[in-house]
Amino acid sequence: MATIKKIEELEIWILARKLCSLIFPLTEKGKFISDFGLKQQIKNSSGSVMDNIAEGFGRGGNKEFVNFLSIAIGSCCEVKSQLYRAHDWKYISDNEFNESANLSEEIILKSGSLINYLNNSEHKGEKFKNRK
């Protein structure tokens, strides 16, 4: 795996940013715009996915990164659940649901794979690089 120096180079963060960008316009139309509770909740949880990936990456150690990736996975599962509600309540179309739910699932799977990689890596992160 190539060394990633900036969060903007990390594929799962890029995907999480895309998810966040997909969610916002969905909440700004039709019946969704008036459901202030669900609207705010799904926007917050989608933002939490990318923010937790970024925070974990920024900590510079594998254990902390794994912890924050686990939180991001939980937030992504929350987004997916909220998407089901929005779809069931006819706030979003089949296509909107499928695109967002599939992206959520991709983030969950790739985050899990990254957790496995980090847990098995000899390299423990930048903050431990020069420690004996």
MIVEXTI-784913 format. One record per residue: residue in three letters; x, y, z of N, C-alpha, C in turn. Coordinates in steps of 0.001 Angstrom, whole numbers, padded with zeros to 6 digits, always signed. Atoms other than C-alpha are relative to their C-alpha. Layout:
BEGIN
ALAXYZXYZXYZ/...
END
This chain:
BEGIN
MET+000848-001181+000000+000000+000000+000000+000891+001240+000000/ALA-000774-001236+000081+001393+003392-000965-000276+000866+001224/THR+000177-000890-001137+001939+005906+001793-000887+001175-000396/ILE+000925-001099+000236-000903+008377+001930+000355+001114+000969/LYS-000470-001118-000816+000173+011777+003171-001098+000997+000350/LYS+001086-000956-000224-003080+013762+002935-001334-000742-000031/ILE+001323+000634-000055-006654+012869+003750-000675-000004-001368/GLU+000626-000091+001323-007683+013957+000252+000455-001115-000945/GLU-000491+001122+000802-005706+010974-001107-000636-001331+000419/LEU+000553+001231-000553-007604+008403+000966-001348-000319-000650/GLU+001193+000354+000771-010214+006583-001138-001274+000004+000840/ILE+001252+000050-000773-012711+005992+001676-000460+001391+000426/TRP+000401-001376-000327-012628+009680+002652-000626+000660-001231/ILE+000554-000538+001246-013235+010624-001001-001431-000522-000204/LEU+001337+000587+000133-016201+008224-001092-000964+000567+001045/ALA+000842-000569-001061-017524+009562+002237-000393+001441-000342/ARG+000310-001369+000432-017310+013110+000885-001069-000027-001096/LYS+000999+000147+001069-019256+011975-002190-001373-000330+000598/LEU+001265+000344-000651-021912+010411+000059-000632+001237+000629/CYS+000475-001231-000634-022222+013630+002031-000564+000961-001059/SER+000449-000868+001095-022549+015546-001250-001279-000509-000666/LEU+001241+000570+000549-025282+013158-002445-001187+000243+000939/ILE+001074-000105-000995-027275+013420+000784-000602+001405+000034/PHE+000494-001369-000185-027524+017212+001006-001128+000380-000956/PRO+001101-000415+000891-029569+017846-002166-001269-000837+000172/LEU+001191+000820-000235-031892+014948-001310-000879+000618+001086/THR+000730-000557-001144-032855+016738+001903-000607+001373-000288/GLU+000431-001355+000328-033569+020022+000126-001142+000047-001011/LYS+001089+000025+000986-036560+018946-001972-001186-000803+000526/GLY+001207+000758-000295-040072+017593-001785-000384+000003+001473/LYS+000428+000139-001387-041411+016333+001535+001179-000021+000962/PHE-001185+000116-000852-037883+015781+002847+000351+001343+000637/ILE-000412-001323-000474-037275+019518+003208-000750+000415+001273/SER+000809-000372-001168-040058+019787+005836+000173-000936+001193/ASP-000229+000949-001096-038991+016776+007922+001317+000383+000685/PHE-001207-000592-000577-036543+018754+010036+000830-000999+000812/GLY-000728+000982-000803-035638+015850+012338+000841-000936-000848/LEU-000723+000941+000865-034717+013304+009679+001008+000732-000871/LYS-000894-000801+000851-033211+015992+007458+001305+000304+000734/GLN-001205-000347-000763-030802+017146+010168+000790-001244+000399/GLN-000652+001224-000442-030063+013626+011377+000828-000639-001120/ILE-000729+000641+001093-029065+012259+007970+001157+000878-000484/LYS-001110-000891+000359-026991+015345+007159+001131-000113+001023/ASN-001020+000125-001042-025183+015062+010503+000724-001338-000065/SER-000653+001312+000014-024545+011330+010243+000850-000190-001248/SER-000846+000111+001202-023276+011568+006652+001269+000835+000169/GLY-001189-000802-000291-020927+014356+007747+000913-000695+000989/SER-000777+000730-001001-019828+012222+010677+000870-001088-000629/VAL-000785+001045+000679-018654+009487+008293+001334+000587-000462/MET-001243-000574+000530-016137+011715+006521+000833+000640+001101/ASP-000741-000658-001076-015215+013619+009696+000759-000997+000875/ASN-000684+000996-000821-014379+010484+011681+001147-000668-000749/ILE-001114+000523+000800-012278+009084+008845+001152+000998+000045/ALA-001036-001044-000017-010413+012402+008731+000666+000096+001364/GLU-000585-000122-001335-009951+012609+012499+000896-001184+000320/GLY-000823+001183-000245-008681+009043+012741+001303+000045-000779/PHE-001199-000135+000836-006261+009626+009869+000961+001015+000618/GLY-000810-001077-000556-005040+012815+011518+000666-000327+001317/ARG-000596+000386-001278-004226+011056+014791+001385-000613-000162/GLY-001342+000487+000293-001214+009406+013173+000363-001362+000561/GLY-000280+001339-000525-001510+005979+014816-001070-000980-000427/ASN+000937+001006+000493-003112+002757+013646-001151-000280+000959/LYS+001058+000338-000952-005033+002014+016855-001074+001078+000040/GLU+000975-001091-000010-006655+005434+016920-000760+000057-001331/PHE+000649-000005+001306-007356+005289+013183-001062-001094-000063/VAL+000956+001107-000018-009042+001887+013610-001224+000376+000829/ASN+001114-000411-000853-011160+003300+016427-000933+000966-000736/PHE+000824-000977+000707-012333+006250+014346-000644-000589-001255/LEU+000621+000685+001140-012926+004033+011300-001221-000791+000457/SER+001145+000735-000546-015208+001905+013480-001174+000939+000251/ILE+001045-000996-000219-017140+005019+014445-000594+000436-001340/ALA+000470-000388+001335-017333+006036+010767-000909-001077-000594/ILE+000846+001101+000485-018739+002602+009895-001370+000068+000677/GLY+001274-000130-000711-021394+003034+012587-000840+001141-000546/SER+000715-001145+000571-022311+006456+011211-000517-000316-001396/CYS+000415+000362+001357-022467+005034+007693-001197-000963+000047/CYS+001158+000883-000190-024824+002290+008885-001229+000821+000388/GLU+001099-000899-000371-026933+005045+010457-000554+000714-001234/VAL+000438-000647+001242-027045+006896+007121-000841-000970-000817/LYS+000721+000997+000803-028132+003706+005390-001394-000255+000577/SER+001294+000194-000642-030926+003175+007913-000928+001194-000271/GLN+000781-001206+000268-032088+006775+007452-000438+000066-001465/LEU+000376+000070+001416-032049+006280+003687-001201-000925-000190/TYR+001153+000897+000073-034428+003345+004151-001272+000718+000444/ARG+001169-000754-000457-036774+005574+006150-000455+000987-001058/ALA+000335-001002+001018-036609+008325+003534-000633-000659-001222/HIS+000556+000726+001157-037297+005792+000784-001395-000544+000324/ASP+001301+000544-000399-040125+004101+002680-001067+001077+000076/TRP+000945-001111-000139-041739+007479+003284-000163+000780-001313/LYS+000111-000601+001338-041395+008359-000420+000630+001390-000094/TYR-000736-001257+000092-039003+011271+000221+001025-000056-001130/ILE-001006+000177+001051-036491+009829-002258-000438-001128-000933/SER+000353+000992+001024-036807+007797-005455+000808-001282+000177/ASP-000761+001260+000004-035629+004242-006027+001446+000252-000414/ASN-001359-000271+000486-032636+005553-007980+000834+000759+001027/GLU-000718-000767-001031-031679+008071-005290+000373-000901+001171/PHE-000275+000943-001085-031972+005386-002634+001130-000947-000382/ASN-000998+000990+000415-029961+002828-004601+001393+000599-000104/GLU-001313-000631+000143-027136+005229-005445+000617+000283+001376/SER-000520-000362-001320-026774+006444-001852+000246-001225+000878/ALA-000160+001210-000817-027284+003060-000172+001178-000842-000493/ASN-001132+000754+000544-024806+001358-002526+001332+000667+000351/LEU-001216-000719-000381-022218+004053-001844+000275-000193+001491/SER-000160+000255-001433-022816+003636+001898+000607-001378+000229/GLU-000504+001372-000155-022231-000096+001597+001453-000112-000455/GLU-001383+000009+000474-019046+000460-000408+000945+000597+001053/ILE-000811-000636-001046-017708+002777+002309+000164-000950+001187/ILE-000044+000940-001125-018582+000237+005025+000981-001129-000296/LEU-000870+001125+000354-016829-002612+003187+001466+000419-000106/LYS-001385-000460+000164-013727-000611+002264+000603+000458+001326/SER-000492-000382-001326-013446+000788+005786+000362-001243+000802/GLY-000306+001268-000670-013600-002754+007154+001289-000614-000514/SER-001246+000515+000585-010854-003807+004760+001203+000798+000487/LEU-001094-000825-000500-008718-000861+005861+000287-000312+001459/ILE-000200+000395-001395-009256-001811+009503+000812-001284+000069/ASN-000752+001266+000022-008049-005341+008734+001454+000236-000378/TYR-001364-000316+000418-005003-003955+006931+000771+000651+001147/LEU-000685-000722-001085-004146-001586+009785+000294-000915+001187/ASN-000202+000921-001122-004585-004299+012412+001129-000993-000254/ASN-001033+000979+000349-002160-006568+010549+001305+000633-000474/SER-001177-000704+000516+000369-003913+009546+001113+000071+001044/GLU-001176-000178-000872+003882-003823+010988+000191+001483+000315/HIS-000129-001449-000165+003851-000042+010517-001148+000473+000881/LYS+001029-000380-000967+001977+001461+013464-000440+001451-000106/GLY+000438-001370+000204+001583+005006+012142+001137+000982+000135/GLU-001036-001038+000034+003539+008208+011705+000463+000431+001381/LYS-000413-000497-001308+003511+009225+015357+000891-000994+000740/PHE-000850+001000-000638+005305+005996+016282+001229-000341-000832/LYS-001049+000308+000974+007751+006044+013357+001409-000008+000609/ASN-001352-000126-000527+010835+007135+015330+000163-000575+001407/ARG-000100+000610-001333+010079+005279+018565+000622-001375-000106/LYS-000651+001327-000028+012144+002247+019466-000881-001001+000728/
END
